[in-house]
Each structure stands twice: as C-alpha cells, then as structure tokens.
Amino acid sequence: MTVQRILILTGDFVEDYEIIVPFQLLLTIGHKVDVVSPGKKAGDFLATAIHDFEGYQTYTEKRGHNFELNATYSDVKASDYDALVIPGGRAPEHLATDESVLELVRAFTSANKPIAAICHGPQLLLAAEILSGRKVAAYPAIKSQVTAAGAQYQDIEIDGAVTDDKLVTAPAWPAHPAWMSHFLKVLGTKIDP
C-alpha cells in the first residue's frame, strides 16, 4: 500500500465521532494524518461535541472529548497532502468565515485531490464555492444550502455515502463504514486480508 498524507481540517465543536473515527481508522491503515485548526498549533486541543439521534425532531448536542491537534495550521500547504477530510459538527459553520481556510479547500480542489466531507462538513465546501453541479450527501438540515449552491443533494439513508469523482460525502456519523470505504477506494487504498 502506498502511504498517503491526509489532512483533517476542523475546529472547535467538531462532531466527536466524525473526527476521532476517521483519524484513528486512517492511522490504523497506515496513512499519515495531520489534524489542524485555524489559530491553533500542534499540541493545542479542540473541544468536540457529541450529536445523537434520540427521537426528537433534530439531533441533541452534548460536550464531547478534548482532541489534541498534531500539526500547526499556519504550516499547512495543500501541496504537502494527498487528500482532505472535513468532519461535521459546528466547526464547518465558523471555518467557512475564514478566507485562508476557503483558499486551502480551493487548493485541494484545483489540484484534483480527494476530499471527504460528512454531515455539516459540506458547508465548508459550499462556502468555498466548489460544489456547483456536484452530487452531495449531507445532513438533511443543510439540504437547502446544498441546493442553493447549485449542487445536487442526494437524499440517501443516514448510513450511506456518495462518491462524485474524487468527492466523497455522507449525511452523518452512522455512515462512517460507507463513507470511509468510499474514501479509501478514491484514495486507491487496498487492504490485504
């Protein structure tokens, strides 16, 4: 297997599972994974949030774990990485207001590198204006944002994922197996039993 260098771009109140699960899975497979957040450096912590589906009209939110960053945002260049992962939660909403973040996301797109985004993660891709005409799965609450940006919202099961060329998206953390499976295929990662 070719080891790939993957960047996870996020911020405070990222969804807990949506950062921890892909981070640990990609490391376990053998890829190099850096996690960064604007204004923070390696060794700093992010606050995470746990979103759960408990039978209400929307998900509930609770304080999650502290997640330690292993790289410094100001050192990051898209050219140093093979792919980008954008977890959901509240982080994409505030990251979408940072022009340096949008420029970084656009650099991955311009270089035609794989991007995986889940739940509210596509909000960051929408703000970077790179989703027009693309098939996108996302948390249903942002369907109107996805369609307003000219993307084709994919109304799939909560545990499904969608691949459109090198873009892999999914509705929420129950989709981790499908989302990461699709992403590994896009990366060309083959795991020998």
Number of C-alpha atoms within 10 A of each C-alpha: 11 10 13 17 16 24 24 23 25 28 28 20 23 29 32 24 22 27 22 15 15 20 20 13 12 17 15 10 14 15 18 16 22 21 22 25 23 16 10 16 18 15 12 16 17 21 17 25 24 18 21 14 10 9 8 8 7 12 11 13 14 13 13 17 17 15 18 15 21 15 20 18 19 13 8 14 12 20 12 10 17 19 25 23 25 29 29 31 28 20 25 26 18 14 22 19 13 13 12 13 20 19 13 18 22 17 15 19 20 11 12 14 18 20 26 25 29 28 27 27 32 30 27 27 23 20 21 19 14 19 20 16 12 18 19 28 31 27 23 19 12 17 17 11 16 25 17 13 17 16 20 17 21 20 15 16 13 18 15 20 26 22 20 11 12 18 22 27 32 32 31 29 24 15 20 21 15 17 25 20 15 22 25 18 13 20 19 12 17 11 8 5 3
